[in-house]
Amino acid sequence: MAPSITMPLIMVPLMALAVWRRVRNQFGLQPIRPWKMVARVVFFAVFGIAIGLYAMRDTQLLAGLGGGLLVGAGLGLLGLRLSRFELHPVKGDCYVPNPYIGAVVIVLFLGRLVWRFAMLSPQWRDPMGTTSPIRGPELGQSPLTLALSGLVVGYYVCYFAGLLIHYQRIVRSRPRQSA
C-alpha cells in the first residue's frame, strides 16, 4: 500500500476516536475519577512545557502560546464555576460539565483538525512527491497554532486541577460515617 494512502487510513480513524471520546466526556454526568484527572493534568502540563520549550526560539510563538494559556485558564475557571457536582446512587460522586464551554473547546478542536487535514491533503494526493512539501507557518510554526495549543493546555490543566480541588473540599465537608 502506498504511504500516501496509509497515513490517512491510520490517522482518520484515530482522530475520529479522539473526537468521539472528547464529545462523550464534555456532555452529561461524568463520574469523578481522581487518578484519571491527575493523569490528565500531568499529561497536559508536560505537553505545555514541551510546547513552551519549542516556542522559546521565537517571541511571537511564545506570545501566541502565552495568550492561549491565559484564555484557556480563563475558560477552565469559567467551566469549573458552571459545573455541577452530584452524588449519583450508582456512579457515586459525579460532575456535570457546562455543555457550552465543552462545545467551544470541541469546535476549536475540530476546526484545528479540519485545518490540519486541509493543509496536508496536497501531500497525500501526490504520491510521487513532485510538489514541494508544505513548510513554515502551515505546519505548526505560527502563533495561531500555538495559541490554540495553549488554549487546550490551559483549559484542561486549570479545569481538571480545579475539579480535583473542589472534589477534595466536598469529601472533607461530608460527615464521617461510623462503622
ABEGO torsion letter per residue (X at the ends): XBAAAAAAAAAAAAAAAAAAAAAAAABEBBBBBAAAAAAAAAAAAAAAAAAAAAAAABAAAAAAAAAAAAAAAAAAAAAAAABBBBBBAAAEBBBBBBAAAAAAAAAAAAAAAAAAAAAAAAAAABAAGABBBBBEAAAGABAAAAAAAAAAAAAAAAAAAAAAAAAAAAAAABBBBBX
